[in-house]
């Protein structure tokens, strides 16, 4: 975030999110070049799979790093990198007995005298009829409990990251073949109905459910995508056979300040440095 109060007034706050699929590998493939050109103020990272020291070494001293590693080494991990130090951060989600380590990280930032709460989250992938799916539903239950608390805490909150669920048919290229797969199960999508409203509600994404706003869908409108994840296999990327599973979910006050939304899709398959693309949003706060 710029240090000058005048520049803060005129320049939007740029918040980006990326599942790196391992930040060290992403940097070897070109993530640093992307970050150097995007003028990001706050960067939420998922699937870090590295130590805090690794992140600090890769990003450099100009970034303030918050990192919540997973309990199992080399798995998951979420971080928030910012140009300005957070005033406070929190990491626990749900019941104390539930292991949310490496999947939920909250931080408060002061921007132009206003508190902006940023949450970097990585929802479980899940696997139908296995304990992995039970863990995913437990995490989503915990999210439903936490979101109203966050909205009460701050008028301006954004929950961003790899949420591993396509809410609507627009969010998956081949949705018909995925209705029985984790990521597009009706039971998973129902959680997003509760957060944003169901698509057949007149106030969907505009006050329905818990009242949160899917910034990507609000900006893109009623169209396929824009997708944020593609398999490394086959021609998925070249044919744009993707999923939109990386979100910025904002409270109404913050969503109203959005002036730009971009998915930084690589120009070619061999220029990708993750199987996800960064989601970048500018907020005029």
C-alpha positions in Angstrom: 0.0 0.0 0.0 1.4 3.4 -0.9 2.9 5.4 2.0 1.6 8.7 0.8 -1.9 9.6 2.0 -2.5 11.5 -1.3 -1.7 8.4 -3.4 -3.8 6.2 -1.1 -6.7 8.5 -1.9 -6.4 8.3 -5.6 -5.0 4.8 -6.1 -7.3 1.8 -5.6 -6.2 -1.0 -3.2 -5.1 -3.9 -5.3 -5.8 -7.3 -3.7 -4.7 -10.5 -5.5 -5.1 -14.2 -4.7 -3.3 -17.2 -6.1 -3.0 -20.9 -5.3 0.6 -21.4 -6.1 0.6 -25.2 -6.0 3.9 -24.8 -4.1 5.4 -21.4 -4.0 9.0 -22.5 -4.5 8.1 -24.3 -7.8 5.9 -21.4 -8.8 8.9 -19.0 -8.5 11.1 -21.3 -10.5 8.5 -21.1 -13.3 8.0 -17.3 -13.3 5.7 -16.2 -10.4 8.3 -13.5 -9.4 8.1 -12.0 -12.9 4.3 -11.8 -12.7 4.4 -10.2 -9.2 7.0 -7.6 -10.2 4.7 -6.2 -12.8 1.3 -6.2 -11.1 1.7 -3.6 -8.4 -0.2 -5.7 -5.8 -0.8 -4.3 -2.3 -2.0 -7.4 -0.6 -1.4 -10.9 -1.9 -3.3 -14.0 -0.5 -1.5 -17.2 -1.2 -2.8 -20.8 -0.9 -1.0 -24.1 -1.1 2.2 -22.5 0.0 3.9 -25.8 0.9 7.0 -24.0 2.2 8.4 -22.3 5.4 7.9 -18.7 6.4 11.6 -18.2 5.7 11.2 -19.6 2.2 8.4 -17.1 1.5 10.4 -14.2 2.9 13.4 -15.2 0.8 11.3 -15.4 -2.4 9.2 -12.2 -2.1 11.9 -10.0 -0.5 12.2 -7.6 2.4 9.6 -5.1 1.0 6.8 -7.5 1.9 5.3 -8.2 5.3 4.5 -11.9 5.6 1.9 -13.7 7.6 1.9 -17.5 7.2 -0.1 -20.4 8.7 1.4 -23.7 7.8 -0.4 -27.0 7.7 0.0 -29.5 10.4 1.4 -31.9 7.9 4.7 -30.7 6.4 4.6 -30.0 2.7 0.8 -29.8 2.5 -1.6 -26.9 2.1 -0.5 -23.7 3.9 -1.9 -20.2 3.5 -0.2 -16.8 3.6 -0.9 -13.1 3.2 1.9 -10.8 1.9 1.4 -7.1 2.1 3.2 -3.8 1.6 1.9 -2.6 5.0 2.0 -4.5 8.2 -1.3 -5.9 9.5 -2.7 -4.5 12.7 -3.8 -8.0 13.9 -4.2 -11.5 12.5 -6.1 -14.7 13.4 -5.8 -18.3 12.3 -8.3 -20.6 13.9 -11.5 -21.6 12.3 -14.3 -23.7 13.8 -14.2 -26.0 16.8 -10.8 -26.2 18.6 -10.7 -30.0 17.9 -11.0 -29.3 14.1 -7.6 -28.9 12.4 -7.9 -25.9 10.2 -4.1 -25.2 10.2 -2.8 -24.1 6.8 -6.3 -23.3 5.5 -7.6 -20.1 7.1 -5.7 -16.8 7.8 -7.4 -13.5 8.7 -5.6 -10.1 8.9 -6.8 -6.5 9.5 -5.3 -3.6 7.5 -5.9 0.1 7.9 -6.5 1.8 4.6 -7.4 5.5 4.5 -8.5 5.3 8.1 -10.8 2.3 7.4 -10.2 -1.3 8.5 -10.1 -3.9 5.7 -10.2 -7.5 6.8 -8.5 -10.0 4.4 -8.9 -13.7 4.7 -6.7 -16.1 2.7 -8.4 -19.6 2.6 -7.8 -22.9 1.0 -10.9 -25.2 1.2 -10.3 -28.9 1.1 -10.6 -30.6 -2.4 -12.7 -33.4 -1.0 -13.4 -36.8 -2.3 -16.9 -38.3 -2.5 -17.7 -40.9 0.1 -14.4 -40.6 2.0 -13.2 -38.8 5.2 -11.8 -36.1 2.9 -15.3 -35.1 2.0 -16.4 -35.1 5.6 -13.5 -32.7 6.4 -14.5 -30.4 3.5 -18.1 -30.2 4.8 -16.9 -29.5 8.3 -14.7 -26.7 7.0 -17.6 -25.2 5.0 -19.9 -25.4 8.1 -17.2 -23.5 10.0 -17.1 -20.9 7.3 -20.9 -20.4 7.5 -20.5 -19.7 11.2 -17.5 -17.4 10.8 -18.8 -15.2 7.9 -21.5 -13.3 9.8 -19.0 -12.8 12.7 -16.5 -11.3 10.2 -19.2 -9.0 8.7 -20.1 -7.8 12.2 -16.4 -7.2 13.0 -15.7 -5.1 9.9 -17.8 -3.4 7.2 -15.1 -4.2 4.6 -14.1 -7.9 4.5 -12.9 -10.0 1.6 -12.6 -13.8 1.8 -10.4 -14.9 -1.0 -8.7 -18.0 -2.3 -9.2 -21.5 -3.6 -12.6 -22.4 -2.4 -12.7 -25.7 -4.4 -16.4 -25.4 -5.3 -18.0 -24.2 -8.5 -21.2 -22.6 -7.4 -23.0 -22.4 -10.7 -23.1 -24.1 -14.1 -21.2 -21.0 -15.5 -18.3 -21.9 -13.2 -17.4 -25.2 -14.9 -16.9 -25.8 -18.6 -18.2 -29.4 -18.6 -20.6 -29.2 -15.7 -22.9 -32.1 -16.8 -20.1 -34.6 -16.3 -19.1 -33.2 -12.9 -22.3 -33.2 -10.9 -21.2 -36.3 -8.9 -17.7 -35.2 -8.4 -16.2 -33.2 -5.5 -16.2 -29.6 -6.4 -19.6 -29.5 -8.0 -21.7 -31.6 -5.7 -25.2 -30.2 -5.0 -24.5 -30.4 -1.3 -21.3 -28.3 -1.8 -23.0 -25.8 -4.0 -25.8 -25.4 -1.4 -23.3 -23.8 0.9 -22.7 -21.0 -1.6 -26.5 -20.7 -2.0 -26.5 -19.8 1.7 -23.6 -17.3 1.3 -24.7 -15.6 -1.9 -28.2 -16.8 -2.6 -29.4 -19.3 -5.1 -29.2 -18.3 -8.8 -33.0 -18.4 -9.1 -33.4 -15.9 -6.3 -34.2 -12.3 -7.5 -31.5 -10.9 -5.2 -28.9 -13.5 -5.9 -25.4 -12.0 -5.3 -27.1 -8.8 -4.2 -28.2 -9.3 -0.6 -29.5 -12.9 -0.7 -28.2 -15.5 1.7 -25.7 -14.1 4.2 -25.5 -11.1 1.9 -21.9 -11.6 0.6 -21.0 -10.7 -3.0 -19.1 -13.0 -5.4 -17.0 -10.2 -7.0 -16.0 -12.3 -9.9 -19.5 -13.2 -11.0 -20.7 -9.6 -10.3 -18.1 -8.2 -12.6 -18.2 -10.9 -15.3 -22.0 -11.2 -15.5 -23.9 -14.2 -16.7 -21.3 -16.0 -18.8 -19.1 -19.0 -18.7 -16.0 -18.4 -16.5 -13.8 -16.6 -16.4 -12.1 -19.8 -15.3 -9.3 -19.8 -12.8 -8.1 -23.5 -12.8 -7.2 -25.9 -15.6 -5.8 -29.4 -15.4 -2.2 -29.8 -16.5 -3.3 -32.8 -18.5 -4.3 -32.9 -22.1 -5.7 -29.8 -23.9 -7.7 -28.4 -21.0 -5.9 -25.1 -20.9 -5.7 -24.6 -24.6 -9.4 -25.4 -25.0 -10.2 -23.3 -21.9 -11.9 -26.3 -20.3 -11.6 -25.0 -16.8 -13.2 -24.4 -13.4 -13.8 -21.1 -11.6 -13.0 -22.1 -8.1 -10.8 -19.1 -7.0 -13.0 -16.4 -5.5 -13.0 -13.0 -3.9 -16.1 -12.9 -1.7 -16.7 -9.5 -0.3 -19.1 -7.8 2.1 -21.5 -5.3 0.3 -19.6 -2.2 1.4 -16.3 -3.5 0.0 -17.9 -5.0 -3.1 -19.4 -1.6 -3.9 -15.9 -0.2 -4.2 -14.7 -2.6 -6.9 -13.3 -0.8 -9.9 -11.6 -3.6 -11.7 -11.6 -7.5 -11.8 -9.0 -9.5 -13.7 -8.1 -13.2 -14.0 -4.4 -13.2 -15.1 -4.6 -16.2 -17.4 -1.3 -17.1 -18.9 -0.9 -16.4 -22.6 0.2 -19.9 -23.4 0.4 -23.3 -21.7 4.2 -23.2 -21.4 4.0 -19.8 -19.6 2.0 -21.1 -16.7 3.6 -21.2 -13.3 0.6 -22.8 -11.5 -2.5 -24.8 -12.5 -4.4 -21.8 -11.1 -4.4 -18.2 -12.4 -4.2 -15.1 -10.1 -7.4 -13.3 -9.4 -6.7 -9.5 -9.1 -9.3 -7.0 -7.8 -9.0 -3.2 -7.4 -11.0 -1.6 -4.5 -11.4 2.2 -4.4 -11.5 2.6 -0.6 
